[in-house]
């Protein structure tokens, strides 16, 4: 994992004081930018030019929905004669590597980024380090899903605006269950891990009726070298103890040996060799998606974008999706304005546009998990920017090449009944400015379950000691 942030370089003391005063004014106002480049949010004149938004990869592909939304904002700026244009910069590498790149760029004081798309776990770190600006509270209103809105704050201030969300889901092969003799191949919303494990037993007993590719019951992202094992671990720990929390409101360690032991037992149960694809311990999102799509497993823990991806090769009769049994981790990305931006007012307006109701509906239609209730519940709300759902790449024969199932209003078919409740009931990973240290410590110890490590009691005590040291 990357290093902890160091001091942020600033300009002269007088310039810093002036910036603080301008930001304070911005938190109270939050109006729109004028065509002359004057920021109504801060009361200062923004420097005309390009607003650079740094983000991870858009899972909807090249020229995807994020780029389409930015292109529309640019068109509107041109129409009103404003001196601003936005440019999306996609950072390479894994989420951990992207975090390191953003930290280094913003800490150096010479970064060109005006807006940064932060993983929800990074918000406390970037806020505490003074790398992003506090924002007007009104940017996160009551339409934002409550659980998602909680990721925008650190302390008593808003530092980022939810852009797209994420939550763990369980994908499964209906056709495999049917072939194995399961009369009702649709998992109910209350299906727990014991049910999933029972079904895996049925599948294993009927191997002769399944495709030759089938190897094991389920797979997930259990690689300890990145965030995958941390996510799966938090889901297991939160499922094992009601009200489970590893940190308090200030990001300090608040766990106990008893809770850690219960969580370790739950994770060990879920990842037993009898049920789990051996390759899972070396797998990330792309690997597990490939294994499941290739028929090697019947169950897959993954994120919402997999719904669209998997339906390009699997039909509704073959593929099902359900809430993850137990607790599911909340993911997603939030937009923040960099502390050193010379275009704070225009950057705020870009953030406001990208996170408005219509934009969130566009994100949902494209395969992301939207952050606003209206995107799921308001049948009168439509995407007014991106290409029509399912028609972005129509073939010469007129056949729709986007095979994602949709409801009567054009949303992904599972959005309202499965995805929204999953988001509402999701749990956060520990909120702390030291999240990088937590994740490295947590996953490093959980990986010892995968070999001949210490006993569960001993490992719980070791994990408790290590987390106290990592999160003083």
C-alpha positions in Angstrom: 0.0 0.0 0.0 1.1 3.6 -0.4 2.7 5.8 2.1 0.9 8.1 4.5 0.5 11.6 3.2 3.1 14.1 4.2 2.7 17.9 4.5 1.1 19.7 1.6 3.2 22.5 0.1 1.4 25.9 0.0 2.1 29.3 -1.3 2.9 32.2 0.9 1.1 32.6 4.2 -0.9 35.5 3.0 -2.1 33.5 0.0 -3.1 30.7 2.3 -5.1 33.0 4.5 -6.9 34.5 1.5 -7.7 31.0 0.1 -9.2 30.0 3.5 -11.4 33.1 3.5 -12.6 32.4 -0.1 -13.4 28.8 0.7 -15.4 29.8 3.8 -17.4 32.0 1.6 -17.8 29.2 -0.9 -19.3 26.8 1.7 -22.1 29.4 2.4 -23.0 30.2 -1.1 -22.7 27.5 -3.8 -24.3 29.4 -6.6 -23.7 29.0 -10.3 -20.7 30.2 -12.3 -21.2 33.2 -14.6 -20.0 33.3 -18.2 -17.3 35.8 -17.2 -15.6 33.1 -15.1 -16.5 34.6 -11.7 -17.2 32.0 -9.1 -20.4 32.7 -7.2 -19.4 30.0 -4.7 -16.2 31.7 -3.6 -16.6 35.3 -4.7 -13.3 35.2 -6.5 -12.5 35.1 -10.2 -11.5 31.7 -11.5 -8.6 31.5 -13.9 -10.1 30.7 -17.3 -9.0 27.4 -18.8 -9.3 23.7 -18.5 -10.7 21.9 -15.5 -8.9 18.5 -15.2 -10.8 15.6 -13.5 -8.6 12.7 -12.5 -10.4 9.4 -12.1 -10.0 5.7 -12.3 -11.1 3.7 -15.4 -14.7 4.0 -16.6 -16.1 0.5 -16.5 -18.6 1.4 -19.3 -15.7 1.5 -21.7 -13.9 3.9 -24.0 -16.0 7.0 -24.6 -18.2 5.8 -21.8 -20.9 7.6 -19.8 -18.5 9.7 -17.8 -16.9 11.1 -20.9 -20.3 11.7 -22.4 -21.4 13.7 -19.4 -18.3 15.8 -19.5 -18.8 16.4 -23.2 -22.3 17.7 -22.5 -21.0 20.0 -19.8 -18.4 21.3 -22.2 -21.1 21.9 -24.8 -23.2 23.9 -22.4 -20.1 26.0 -21.4 -19.5 26.8 -25.0 -23.1 27.7 -25.6 -23.1 30.3 -22.8 -19.6 31.6 -23.7 -17.9 30.5 -20.5 -14.1 30.3 -20.5 -14.0 26.7 -19.1 -13.8 23.2 -20.5 -13.4 20.0 -18.6 -11.0 17.1 -19.4 -11.2 13.6 -18.0 -7.8 12.0 -17.1 -8.1 8.2 -16.4 -5.3 7.0 -14.1 -3.7 3.6 -14.9 -3.3 0.7 -12.5 -5.3 -0.7 -9.6 -7.3 1.3 -7.1 -4.3 1.2 -4.7 -2.0 2.5 -7.4 -4.4 5.2 -8.4 -4.6 6.3 -4.8 -0.8 6.6 -4.6 -0.7 8.6 -7.8 -3.3 11.1 -6.5 -1.6 11.4 -3.1 1.7 12.1 -4.7 0.3 14.6 -7.2 -1.7 16.6 -4.7 1.0 16.5 -2.0 3.6 17.9 -4.4 1.6 21.1 -4.8 2.2 21.0 -8.6 -0.7 18.8 -9.6 -2.9 20.0 -12.5 -6.0 18.3 -11.1 -9.0 20.4 -10.2 -11.4 17.6 -9.4 -10.5 14.1 -8.1 -12.7 11.1 -8.2 -12.0 9.4 -4.8 -12.8 5.9 -3.7 -15.2 6.3 -0.8 -12.5 4.9 1.6 -10.1 7.7 0.7 -12.3 10.6 1.6 -11.1 10.8 5.3 -7.5 10.5 4.3 -7.6 13.3 1.7 -9.7 15.5 3.9 -7.5 15.2 7.0 -4.4 15.8 4.9 -5.9 19.1 3.6 -5.7 17.9 0.0 -9.3 18.6 -0.9 -11.6 21.4 -0.1 -14.7 21.4 2.2 -17.8 21.8 0.0 -21.3 23.2 0.5 -23.6 20.9 2.4 -26.3 21.3 -0.2 -24.4 19.3 -2.7 -25.4 16.2 -0.8 -29.2 16.5 -0.4 -31.9 14.2 0.8 -32.2 12.5 -2.6 -28.8 10.9 -2.1 -29.2 7.4 -0.7 -28.6 7.7 3.1 -25.8 5.1 3.3 -24.1 6.6 0.3 -24.4 10.2 1.6 -22.5 9.1 4.8 -19.4 8.6 2.6 -19.2 12.2 1.7 -18.3 13.6 5.1 -15.3 13.6 7.4 -15.9 15.2 10.8 -18.8 17.6 10.4 -18.0 18.8 6.8 -18.8 17.6 3.3 -15.6 17.0 1.4 -16.8 15.0 -1.6 -20.0 14.4 -3.6 -21.2 10.8 -4.4 -20.8 10.2 -8.1 -21.4 6.5 -8.5 -21.8 3.9 -5.9 -21.0 0.2 -5.6 -22.1 -2.7 -3.4 -21.3 -6.4 -3.2 -23.8 -8.7 -5.0 -24.1 -12.4 -5.6 -24.3 -13.5 -9.2 -25.3 -17.1 -10.0 -26.0 -19.5 -12.9 -29.6 -20.3 -13.1 -29.0 -22.9 -15.9 -26.5 -24.8 -13.7 -29.0 -25.0 -10.8 -31.7 -26.2 -13.2 -29.5 -28.8 -14.8 -28.7 -30.1 -11.3 -32.4 -30.6 -10.5 -33.1 -27.5 -8.5 -36.8 -26.8 -9.1 -36.7 -23.1 -8.2 -33.4 -21.7 -9.5 -34.1 -18.1 -8.3 -32.4 -17.2 -5.0 -34.7 -15.4 -2.6 -33.6 -12.1 -1.0 -33.2 -13.9 2.4 -30.9 -16.7 1.1 -28.0 -17.0 3.5 -24.6 -18.7 3.1 -25.9 -22.0 4.4 -28.4 -22.1 1.5 -25.6 -21.2 -1.0 -23.4 -23.9 0.4 -26.2 -26.5 0.2 -26.8 -25.6 -3.4 -23.1 -26.0 -4.1 -23.4 -29.5 -2.6 -26.2 -30.3 -5.0 -24.1 -29.0 -7.9 -21.1 -31.1 -7.0 -23.3 -34.2 -6.8 -24.6 -33.5 -10.3 -21.3 -32.8 -12.0 -22.1 -35.2 -14.8 -25.0 -33.0 -15.8 -23.0 -29.7 -15.8 -20.6 -28.4 -18.4 -17.0 -29.7 -18.3 -15.7 -26.3 -17.4 -17.4 -26.4 -13.9 -14.8 -26.7 -11.2 -16.0 -25.3 -7.9 -19.1 -23.7 -6.4 -18.1 -20.0 -6.0 -15.3 -17.5 -6.4 -14.5 -14.1 -5.1 -11.7 -11.6 -4.9 -9.5 -13.1 -2.2 -6.2 -11.8 -3.2 -4.4 -10.2 -0.2 -2.1 -8.1 -2.4 -4.9 -5.5 -3.1 -8.2 -4.4 -1.6 -10.1 -7.6 -2.6 -9.5 -9.6 0.6 -10.1 -6.6 2.8 -13.6 -6.2 1.2 -14.5 -9.8 1.6 -13.1 -9.8 5.1 -15.2 -6.8 6.2 -18.3 -8.4 4.7 -17.7 -11.5 6.7 -16.8 -9.7 9.9 -19.9 -7.4 9.7 -22.1 -10.4 9.1 -20.8 -12.2 12.1 -21.6 -9.5 14.7 -24.5 -7.1 14.8 -23.3 -3.5 15.0 -19.8 -4.5 14.2 -17.3 -1.6 13.9 -13.5 -1.6 13.8 -13.2 2.2 14.1 -14.9 5.0 16.1 -16.1 8.4 14.7 -12.5 9.7 14.7 -11.0 6.8 12.9 -9.4 5.1 15.9 -9.4 1.4 16.5 -12.6 0.2 18.3 -12.6 -3.5 17.8 -12.3 -6.4 20.2 -10.8 -9.9 20.2 -14.2 -11.5 20.5 -15.6 -9.7 17.4 -12.4 -10.5 15.4 -12.6 -14.2 16.3 -16.3 -14.3 15.2 -15.3 -12.6 11.9 -12.4 -14.9 11.3 -14.7 -17.9 11.8 -17.2 -16.5 9.3 -14.6 -15.8 6.7 -13.1 -19.2 7.1 -16.5 -20.8 6.7 -17.2 -18.9 3.5 -13.9 -19.7 1.9 -13.7 -23.4 2.7 -11.9 -25.4 0.0 -15.0 -27.5 -0.5 -16.8 -24.5 -1.9 -14.3 -22.1 -3.2 -12.3 -22.1 -6.5 -8.6 -22.4 -5.6 -7.7 -19.6 -7.9 -9.7 -17.1 -5.9 -6.8 -16.5 -3.5 -4.9 -15.0 -6.5 -7.9 -13.3 -8.2 -9.1 -9.8 -8.6 -12.3 -8.5 -10.2 -11.2 -9.2 -13.8 -10.0 -12.7 -12.9 -13.2 -13.7 -11.1 -15.4 -12.3 -13.8 -13.6 -14.3 -16.4 -13.8 -17.5 -14.4 -17.5 -17.1 -13.8 -18.3 -16.2 -17.3 -16.3 -19.2 -18.5 -18.5 -21.5 -16.4 -15.9 -22.5 -13.9 -18.2 -21.6 -10.9 -21.9 -21.3 -10.3 -21.7 -18.3 -7.9 -19.7 -15.1 -7.9 -19.3 -12.2 -5.5 -18.9 -9.0 -7.6 -19.9 -5.4 -8.1 -22.9 -4.0 -10.1 -21.1 -3.3 -13.3 -20.8 -7.1 -13.7 -24.5 -7.2 -14.4 -24.1 -5.5 -17.7 -20.9 -7.2 -18.6 -22.1 -10.7 -17.9 -25.3 -10.2 -19.8 -23.4 -9.6 -23.0 -22.7 -13.4 -23.0 -25.3 -14.9 -20.7 -29.1 -14.7 -21.1 -31.6 -14.0 -18.4 -32.4 -17.7 -18.3 -28.7 -18.4 -17.5 -27.8 -15.6 -15.1 -29.3 -14.5 -11.8 -28.4 -11.8 -9.3 -29.3 -11.5 -5.6 -28.2 -9.5 -2.6 -25.0 -10.8 -1.1 -25.9 -13.1 1.9 -25.2 -11.3 5.1 -23.7 -7.9 5.0 -22.3 -6.3 1.8 -19.6 -3.6 1.6 -20.5 -0.2 0.1 -18.1 1.0 -2.5 -18.1 3.7 -5.1 -16.4 7.0 -6.0 -17.0 10.6 -4.8 -16.0 13.8 -6.5 -13.8 16.3 -4.6 -12.3 19.6 -5.5 -8.5 19.8 -5.1 -7.2 22.3 -2.5 -4.9 24.0 -5.0 -7.4 24.4 -7.8 -7.4 27.8 -9.5 -10.9 27.2 -10.8 -12.8 26.3 -7.6 -16.1 27.9 -8.7 -16.2 26.2 -12.1 -15.0 22.9 -10.6 -17.9 23.0 -8.2 -20.3 23.6 -11.1 -18.8 20.6 -12.9 -19.3 18.5 -9.8 -22.9 19.7 -9.4 -23.6 18.8 -13.1 -22.1 15.4 -12.9 -24.0 14.4 -9.8 -27.4 16.0 -10.6 -30.5 13.7 -10.9 -30.4 13.4 -14.7 -26.7 12.5 -14.7 -27.2 9.8 -12.1 -30.0 8.3 -14.2 -27.5 8.2 -17.1 -24.9 6.5 -14.9 -27.5 3.9 -13.8 -28.7 3.2 -17.4 -25.0 2.7 -18.4 -24.4 0.0 -15.7 -23.1 2.0 -12.7 -24.9 2.0 -9.4 -26.5 5.5 -9.1 -26.3 7.4 -5.9 -29.7 9.1 -6.0 -33.1 7.6 -5.0 -34.7 9.4 -7.9 -32.7 7.5 -10.5 -34.4 4.3 -9.2 -37.8 5.5 -8.2 -38.8 8.5 -10.5 -40.3 7.1 -13.7 -40.4 10.5 -15.1 -36.7 11.0 -14.8 -34.7 10.2 -17.9 -31.1 10.5 -19.1 -30.9 13.6 -21.2 -27.2 13.4 -22.1 -25.8 10.0 -22.8 -26.8 7.8 -25.8 -30.1 5.9 -25.4 -29.9 2.9 -23.2 -29.1 -0.3 -25.2 -28.7 1.6 -28.5 -25.2 2.9 -28.2 -23.6 0.4 -30.6 -26.5 -0.8 -32.8 -25.3 -3.4 -35.4 -25.9 -3.0 -39.1 -28.7 -5.5 -38.9 -30.6 -3.4 -36.3 -30.0 -5.9 -33.5 -29.3 -4.3 -30.1 -25.8 -5.2 -29.1 -26.3 -4.2 -25.4 -28.1 -7.3 -24.0 -28.5 -6.0 -20.5 -32.2 -6.7 -19.4 -34.2 -3.5 -18.7 -37.4 -2.7 -17.1 -40.3 -0.8 -18.8 -38.7 2.5 -18.0 -35.3 1.6 -19.4 -33.4 1.0 -16.2 -31.4 -2.2 -15.6 -34.1 -4.8 -14.7 -32.6 -5.5 -11.3 -32.0 -1.9 -10.3 -35.1 -1.1 -8.2 -35.8 -4.5 -6.6 -32.2 -5.8 -6.0 -29.6 -3.1 -6.4 -31.3 -0.2 -4.5 -32.1 -2.3 -1.4 -28.5 -3.7 -1.4 -27.1 -0.1 -1.4 -29.5 1.0 1.4 -28.4 -1.9 3.6 -24.7 -1.9 2.8 -21.9 -1.4 5.4 -18.9 0.8 5.1 -15.3 -0.2 5.5 -13.6 1.5 8.5 -13.5 5.2 8.1 -10.1 6.5 9.0 -7.4 8.8 7.6 -5.1 5.8 8.0 -7.2 3.5 5.8 -4.2 2.4 3.8 -2.4 1.1 6.9 -5.6 -0.6 8.0 -6.2 -2.4 4.8 -2.6 -3.6 4.5 -2.6 -4.8 8.1 -6.1 -6.4 7.9 -5.6 -8.3 4.6 -2.1 -9.3 5.6 -3.4 -11.1 8.6 -6.5 -12.5 6.9 -4.2 -14.1 4.3 -2.9 -16.4 7.1 -6.2 -18.2 7.0 -5.3 -19.5 3.6 -2.3 -21.5 4.8 -1.0 -23.3 7.9 -1.2 -20.2 10.1 -2.0 -19.8 13.8 -5.1 -21.0 15.4 -8.2 -18.8 15.2 -7.9 -17.7 18.8 -4.2 -16.8 18.3 -4.9 -15.1 15.0 -7.7 -13.0 16.6 -5.3 -11.8 19.3 -2.5 -11.0 16.7 -4.9 -9.1 14.5 -6.2 -7.1 17.5 -2.6 -6.1 18.4 -1.7 -5.2 14.8 -4.8 -3.1 14.3 -4.2 -1.2 17.5 -0.7 -0.4 16.3 -1.9 0.6 12.8 -4.8 2.7 14.1 -3.6 4.4 17.3 
